[in-house]
Amino acid sequence: MEAIQKESPSESINGYEIDQLDLSIIGILQKNGRLAYSDIARSIDAPEATVRYRVKRLLDEKIISISAFLNTGKVKHETVAYVELDVDPIFLETRLHALVAMEEISYIASVTGEFNIMLEYIYKDNSDLLNFLNSLKRDASVMRLKSRTILQIHKAQYPAKVRP
């Protein structure tokens, strides 16, 4: 294990050193998060105990999480809208935490460009979406809002792939 760490460049994320071995493990888990540690170890020629320890540290440090991702394009009763917001900085202090806590919002980020907040809202029907958009429009710290409804998803790759 020492040789692998010395040979491969690493970067620090919150004090945790990510090296080539970690990236290889993450890449494999992204393809199949249910793969046994023994299979991962065999595919990267590392001891199973090392793989188990590395995965535990990656999970404990919240660098990765292992979960199921919903392909919203395959779920007939839910639809996705992308919403962009131009907000006053006070929005980040007063409203952002409530949006982050909403289960219907699967993604929210501060972004650059014409708008400064972007989010993905999963809604049941048009009435649900309209109510959500109107609630945002009523917020005085929302200066502009732009929304798009997804008609068909051609590719959904979650999470983004890392390149070891």
ZIWO-V391082 format. One record per residue. N is the residue number from 1. RES is the residue in one small letter. SS is DSSP state (alpha for helix, beta for strand, coil for the rest). PHI is phi as a letter, one per 30 degrees, with the letter a starting at -180 (NA if undefined). PSI is psi as a letter, one per 20 degrees, with the letter a starting at -180 (NA if undefined). Layout:
n:N res:RES ss:SS phi:PHI psi:PSI
n:N res:RES ss:SS phi:PHI psi:PSI
This chain:
n:1 res:m ss:coil phi:NA psi:h
n:2 res:e ss:alpha phi:e psi:g
n:3 res:a ss:alpha phi:d psi:h
n:4 res:i ss:alpha phi:d psi:g
n:5 res:q ss:alpha phi:d psi:h
n:6 res:k ss:alpha phi:d psi:h
n:7 res:e ss:alpha phi:d psi:h
n:8 res:s ss:coil phi:c psi:q
n:9 res:p ss:coil phi:d psi:q
n:10 res:s ss:coil phi:b psi:r
n:11 res:e ss:beta phi:b psi:q
n:12 res:s ss:beta phi:c psi:p
n:13 res:i ss:beta phi:b psi:o
n:14 res:n ss:coil phi:h psi:l
n:15 res:g ss:coil phi:i psi:i
n:16 res:y ss:beta phi:c psi:p
n:17 res:e ss:beta phi:d psi:o
n:18 res:i ss:beta phi:c psi:p
n:19 res:d ss:coil phi:b psi:a
n:20 res:q ss:alpha phi:d psi:h
n:21 res:l ss:alpha phi:d psi:g
n:22 res:d ss:alpha phi:e psi:g
n:23 res:l ss:alpha phi:d psi:h
n:24 res:s ss:alpha phi:d psi:g
n:25 res:i ss:alpha phi:d psi:g
n:26 res:i ss:alpha phi:d psi:g
n:27 res:g ss:alpha phi:e psi:g
n:28 res:i ss:alpha phi:d psi:g
n:29 res:l ss:alpha phi:d psi:h
n:30 res:q ss:alpha phi:d psi:h
n:31 res:k ss:alpha phi:d psi:h
n:32 res:n ss:coil phi:a psi:n
n:33 res:g ss:coil phi:d psi:i
n:34 res:r ss:coil phi:c psi:j
n:35 res:l ss:coil phi:d psi:p
n:36 res:a ss:coil phi:d psi:q
n:37 res:y ss:alpha phi:e psi:h
n:38 res:s ss:alpha phi:d psi:h
n:39 res:d ss:alpha phi:d psi:h
n:40 res:i ss:alpha phi:d psi:g
n:41 res:a ss:alpha phi:e psi:g
n:42 res:r ss:alpha phi:d psi:g
n:43 res:s ss:alpha phi:d psi:h
n:44 res:i ss:alpha phi:c psi:j
n:45 res:d ss:coil phi:h psi:l
n:46 res:a ss:coil phi:b psi:q
n:47 res:p ss:coil phi:d psi:q
n:48 res:e ss:alpha phi:e psi:h
n:49 res:a ss:alpha phi:d psi:h
n:50 res:t ss:alpha phi:d psi:g
n:51 res:v ss:alpha phi:d psi:g
n:52 res:r ss:alpha phi:e psi:g
n:53 res:y ss:alpha phi:d psi:g
n:54 res:r ss:alpha phi:d psi:g
n:55 res:v ss:alpha phi:d psi:g
n:56 res:k ss:alpha phi:d psi:g
n:57 res:r ss:alpha phi:d psi:g
n:58 res:l ss:alpha phi:d psi:h
n:59 res:l ss:alpha phi:d psi:g
n:60 res:d ss:alpha phi:d psi:h
n:61 res:e ss:coil phi:d psi:i
n:62 res:k ss:coil phi:h psi:k
n:63 res:i ss:coil phi:d psi:h
n:64 res:i ss:coil phi:b psi:r
n:65 res:s ss:coil phi:b psi:q
n:66 res:i ss:coil phi:c psi:o
n:67 res:s ss:coil phi:a psi:r
n:68 res:a ss:coil phi:c psi:p
n:69 res:f ss:coil phi:c psi:p
n:70 res:l ss:coil phi:d psi:p
n:71 res:n ss:coil phi:d psi:n
n:72 res:t ss:alpha phi:d psi:h
n:73 res:g ss:alpha phi:d psi:i
n:74 res:k ss:alpha phi:c psi:i
n:75 res:v ss:coil phi:c psi:o
n:76 res:k ss:coil phi:d psi:h
n:77 res:h ss:coil phi:c psi:j
n:78 res:e ss:coil phi:b psi:q
n:79 res:t ss:beta phi:b psi:q
n:80 res:v ss:beta phi:c psi:p
n:81 res:a ss:beta phi:b psi:p
n:82 res:y ss:beta phi:c psi:p
n:83 res:v ss:beta phi:b psi:p
n:84 res:e ss:beta phi:c psi:p
n:85 res:l ss:beta phi:b psi:p
n:86 res:d ss:beta phi:c psi:o
n:87 res:v ss:beta phi:b psi:q
n:88 res:d ss:coil phi:d psi:q
n:89 res:p ss:alpha phi:e psi:h
n:90 res:i ss:alpha phi:d psi:h
n:91 res:f ss:alpha phi:e psi:h
n:92 res:l ss:alpha phi:d psi:h
n:93 res:e ss:alpha phi:c psi:h
n:94 res:t ss:alpha phi:c psi:h
n:95 res:r ss:coil phi:b psi:h
n:96 res:l ss:alpha phi:e psi:g
n:97 res:h ss:alpha phi:d psi:h
n:98 res:a ss:alpha phi:d psi:h
n:99 res:l ss:alpha phi:d psi:g
n:100 res:v ss:alpha phi:e psi:h
n:101 res:a ss:alpha phi:d psi:i
n:102 res:m ss:coil phi:d psi:p
n:103 res:e ss:coil phi:d psi:h
n:104 res:e ss:coil phi:d psi:i
n:105 res:i ss:beta phi:c psi:o
n:106 res:s ss:beta phi:c psi:i
n:107 res:y ss:beta phi:a psi:p
n:108 res:i ss:beta phi:b psi:p
n:109 res:a ss:beta phi:a psi:q
n:110 res:s ss:beta phi:d psi:p
n:111 res:v ss:coil phi:b psi:r
n:112 res:t ss:coil phi:c psi:r
n:113 res:g ss:coil phi:j psi:b
n:114 res:e ss:coil phi:d psi:h
n:115 res:f ss:coil phi:c psi:q
n:116 res:n ss:coil phi:c psi:i
n:117 res:i ss:beta phi:b psi:p
n:118 res:m ss:beta phi:b psi:p
n:119 res:l ss:beta phi:b psi:q
n:120 res:e ss:beta phi:c psi:o
n:121 res:y ss:beta phi:c psi:p
n:122 res:i ss:beta phi:c psi:o
n:123 res:y ss:beta phi:b psi:q
n:124 res:k ss:coil phi:d psi:g
n:125 res:d ss:coil phi:a psi:r
n:126 res:n ss:alpha phi:d psi:h
n:127 res:s ss:alpha phi:d psi:g
n:128 res:d ss:alpha phi:d psi:g
n:129 res:l ss:alpha phi:d psi:g
n:130 res:l ss:alpha phi:e psi:g
n:131 res:n ss:alpha phi:d psi:g
n:132 res:f ss:alpha phi:d psi:g
n:133 res:l ss:alpha phi:d psi:g
n:134 res:n ss:alpha phi:d psi:h
n:135 res:s ss:alpha phi:d psi:h
n:136 res:l ss:alpha phi:d psi:g
n:137 res:k ss:alpha phi:d psi:h
n:138 res:r ss:coil phi:d psi:i
n:139 res:d ss:coil phi:d psi:p
n:140 res:a ss:coil phi:d psi:h
n:141 res:s ss:coil phi:d psi:i
n:142 res:v ss:beta phi:c psi:o
n:143 res:m ss:beta phi:d psi:h
n:144 res:r ss:beta phi:b psi:q
n:145 res:l ss:beta phi:b psi:p
n:146 res:k ss:beta phi:b psi:p
n:147 res:s ss:beta phi:b psi:q
n:148 res:r ss:beta phi:b psi:p
n:149 res:t ss:beta phi:c psi:p
n:150 res:i ss:coil phi:d psi:p
n:151 res:l ss:coil phi:d psi:g
n:152 res:q ss:coil phi:a psi:p
n:153 res:i ss:coil phi:c psi:p
n:154 res:h ss:coil phi:c psi:h
n:155 res:k ss:coil phi:a psi:p
n:156 res:a ss:coil phi:b psi:o
n:157 res:q ss:coil phi:c psi:n
n:158 res:y ss:coil phi:b psi:p
n:159 res:p ss:coil phi:d psi:r
n:160 res:a ss:coil phi:d psi:q
n:161 res:k ss:coil phi:d psi:q
n:162 res:v ss:coil phi:c psi:q
n:163 res:r ss:coil phi:c psi:o
n:164 res:p ss:coil phi:d psi:NA
